[in-house]
Amino acid sequence: MGELPYWTFSLGTGSPFLENYGFLYFYFTGFCSFLAQDLTTGIKFSHAIYHIGSGLAMFLFSTRLCRARRAGTISGLGYVLCFWHLQQR
């Protein structure tokens, strides 16, 4: 009695979809949802940031590993545009 709900069926938090994410994912997504004043918009905005950030991280990793910007561009685009990555986010 008098407690805020932290788990509900309507958010899909009982599904295994987000079981492997760390706590910073939920903090940042909650912060984005707070700024947007809408849960769905906050989740979409945070996932867009994660998607772009992962592509940039792959670009930087491949550029440093191969010492070629072309290889970094191809691997970054390949990672961001692959079917699994587009459908999971």
N, C-alpha and C positions, 0 to 999 in steps of 0.2 A: 504494500500500500504506500503510495506516495513516491514510488520509484519511476524513473524514466525508462521506457522500453529500449532495450539495446538489441533485440532480436525479433524479427517478424517474418512471417511467411511471404509477405508482399514484396520484400526486397530480394528474395532469392538467396538469403544468407544461409539457408540450410542446404544449399546445393554445393557440390564439390568444385564449382567454377572458380572460386577465389581461394581455395584452400592452401595454395602454395605461395601466397603473397605475404610479405612482411608487414609490420605494423605501420611503416612509413607510407605505404600505399593507401591505407585507410585514413591516416591522418591528413595526407595531402588531398585526397578525394573529398573528405569531409570539409576541409578548408575551402576547396573550390565550390562545393555545394553551398556552403555558408555565404560565400561572396556572391554567388549567382542567385541565391534565395530560391533555388529549385534543385531538387535532388537529381533529376534526370539531366539537366543542363550541366550541373557540376561534374557528374560522372563522364559525360561526353567530352567536356573540356579537358578534364584531367587525362582521359585516355588519348586525346589528341596530342597533348603535351608528351605523354609517355611514348607514343608512336613516333613522333618527330625526334625526340631525344634518343630513342634506340637506334634510329637510322643514323643520326649524327655520331653516336658512340661507335657504331660499326664502321662508319667512314673513317673516323680518327684511328681506330684500332688497326684497320687494314692499311691505311696510309702509313702509319708508323711501322707496321710489320713488313710491308712490301716496299716501302720507300717510293711509292708511286701514287700520285693523285688519281690516276685513271683506275687503278685497281681498287682504291678506296671508294671511288664513285660507283663502280660496278657492284662491289660487295655491299655497300650501303643501300643502293637501290634494290639489289636482289633480296636483301634481308627485309626491307620495308614492304616490298611489293609481292613477296611470296604469299601463296594462298593461305597457309596456316596463320601467318601474322596478320593478314587482313581480316580473316574471319574470327579470330579470337579476340581482337580488340574492339 
